């Protein structure tokens, strides 16, 4: 009987998985920091919009 050549490796080894996991953890941390920064910028923008609206449209005035 003929024996087929060994099948190509389908599963990455442990080291590859650990490296991939490490890269993903680093990316996750970077994205979390970016998300926090964007949240701060959004809050700052919302405060600026409220300030500008208050300056332009005094309470009790015709909007």
C-alpha positions in Angstrom: 0.0 0.0 0.0 1.1 3.5 -0.7 1.6 5.9 2.2 0.7 9.5 1.7 3.1 12.2 2.7 2.5 13.6 6.1 -0.3 16.1 6.1 0.7 19.7 6.5 0.5 21.0 10.1 -2.9 22.4 10.6 -2.5 23.5 14.2 0.0 26.2 15.2 2.4 25.3 18.0 2.1 26.6 21.5 4.8 29.3 21.0 2.9 30.7 18.0 -0.3 30.8 20.0 1.4 32.6 22.9 3.0 35.1 20.6 -0.3 35.8 18.8 -2.1 36.1 22.2 0.6 38.6 23.4 0.1 40.7 20.3 -3.6 40.7 20.7 -3.3 41.7 24.4 -1.0 44.6 23.4 -3.5 45.7 20.7 -6.4 45.4 23.2 -4.5 47.7 25.7 -3.8 50.2 23.0 -7.4 50.2 21.9 -8.6 50.6 25.5 -6.3 53.6 26.0 -7.5 55.1 22.7 -11.1 54.6 23.7 -10.5 56.4 27.0 -8.9 59.3 25.2 -11.8 59.5 22.7 -14.2 59.4 25.6 -12.4 62.4 27.2 -12.4 64.3 23.9 -16.1 63.6 23.5 -16.9 64.9 27.0 -14.7 68.0 26.4 -16.5 68.7 23.1 -19.9 68.2 24.7 -18.9 70.8 27.4 -17.7 73.2 24.7 -20.9 72.9 22.8 -23.0 73.5 25.9 -20.8 76.6 26.7 -21.2 78.0 23.2 -25.0 77.4 23.2 -25.3 79.1 26.6 -23.3 82.1 25.3 -25.4 82.3 22.1 -28.8 81.5 23.5 -29.3 83.1 26.9 -32.0 81.5 29.0 -35.4 82.9 28.4 -34.5 84.3 25.0 -36.1 83.3 21.8 -34.0 80.4 20.5 
